[in-house]
Amino acid sequence: MYLNTLAGRSYNDLSQYPVFPWILKDYDSDQLDLTNPTKTFRDLSRPMGAQTADRLAQFLKRFREWDDPSGDTPPYMYGTHYSSAMIVLSYLVRLEPFTQQFLKLQGGHFDLADRMFHSIKDAYISASKNNMADVKELIPEFFYLPEMFLNQNAFDWG
């Protein structure tokens, strides 16, 4: 949290909400193998867009081959950000007042159920391997607030 505070991040601003990195990458094992760091832990020396060689190659290819006919948009690596108000709200959608803020940003309804946050493993795979539009990191609540994973208000996700 200290680095987040130094960077001006705050719980009071969803667009500057504290960011925590993904630490684990093994969401399949019943028991983590702490003696095998390359299997268990995410490579913190690389951003989420470069967690695999294939994914990095895809981003670099897009960067090299970028061609904007208008010339207004320069080449870029990532077309999205690792944190945003919508990312924070999508993680915390099961808790009020975040539910109402999420609905406000979504035009009054929940997103399609399969596009909403429903699995830590699936979120990690999306952000580290499968989805070129996803490089998101975590929020602090992943490390101390288990209620964020429960649908205690019985919302109908569809």
Secondary structure, 3 states (H helix, E strand, C coil): CHHHHHCCCCCCCHHHCCCECCCECCCCCCCCCCCCHHHHECCCCCCHHHCCHHHHHHHHHHHHHCCCCCCCCCCCCCCCCCCCHHHHHHHCCCCCCHHHHHHHHCCCCCCCHHHCCCCHHHHHHHHHHHCCCCCCCECHHHHCCHHHHCCCCCCCCC
